[in-house]
Amino acid sequence: MDIQNVNSNTSHQLQQQGELGKSEMGKNDFLQLLIAQMRHQDPINPLDSADFAAQLAQFNSVEQLINVNQGIESILESQEMMSMNFTHSMAASLAGKSVKALSDQVFLPAEGEIPIHFKLNRSAENVDLIIRASDGSEVRRVSMENLQAGDNSWIWDGRDQNGNRLGEGGYTVEIVDPEGDTGLGSLVYTEGVVEKVRFEDGGVFLIVNDLKIPISDVEEVG
């Protein structure tokens, strides 16, 4: 007799368990199924001892696999905890350190100017640097010529296209090819001292130049 040949009563019991939210068969379910099979076997044609031994061996294999999976889950949980503790320790040590981190955001203070840093993957004859307000509107566009591949920078005086001083707050920087060449690869980043380290549900963040930056975006330290 095979496990699949249980009667309708056993099938109904398993269906009820499925309706209660059980989506996977555990070792207890497997054992209950085996007992139900023995209980409802045909007395005229009882379960063959060889088949029963094979099913017990199958149950033993299932139990071992479940124990292995539980062991792997425990190891993964331990590794995750160790990784999180290491990340927190490393992040705490960055307070007061100079870092370079990827970010297309800049924070404009009430007075003064700020540097905007960006990297090009190749040299370019013409590049437009676009600054947008928090609502996405363009407030400043600067055309630059003959830029080399690698690190570049431009000093923003905090004024818009008409020369008016803009308000304190966050702005977005974009580097584009005025000819529409999408092959111009660029990265905007910020450089500064880590003012604070924040541990939040979404991860670990550094406060640099009044910007909240994920620790995973840090490229250089020191």
WORA-V611129 format. One record per backbone hydrogen bond with DSSP energy under -1.0 kcal/mol. CO is the residue of the C=O (numbers start at 1). NH is the residue of the N-H. Records with the same first field share a line. If there is no record, write none. Layout:
CO->NH  NH
This chain:
2->5
7->11
8->12
9->13
10->14
11->15
12->16
13->17
14->18
15->19
17->22
18->21
26->30
27->31
28->32
29->33
30->34
31->35
32->36
33->37
34->38
35->39
36->40
48->52
49->53
50->54
51->55
52->56
53->57
54->58
55->59
56->60
57->61
58->62
59->63
60->64
61->65
62->66
63->67
64->68
65->69
66->70
67->71
68->72
69->73
70->74
71->75
72->76
73->77
74->78
75->79
76->80
77->81
78->82
79->83
80->84
81->85
82->86
83->87
84->88
85->89
86->90
87->91
88->92
89->93
91->94
92->95
94->97
97->194
98->222
99->192
100->219  220
101->190
104->173
106->171
108->169
114->156
116->154
117->189
118->152
119->187
120->150
124->147
125->146
127->144
128->176
129->142
130->174
131->139  140
132->172
133->136
137->133
139->161
140->131
142->129
144->127
147->124
150->120
152->118
154->116
156->114
158->166
160->163
164->160
169->108
171->106
172->132
174->130
176->128
177->180
181->184
183->185
185->121
187->119
188->103
190->101
192->99
194->96
196->207
198->205
200->203
203->200
204->215
205->198
206->213
207->195
208->211
211->208
213->206
214->217
215->218
217->102
220->100
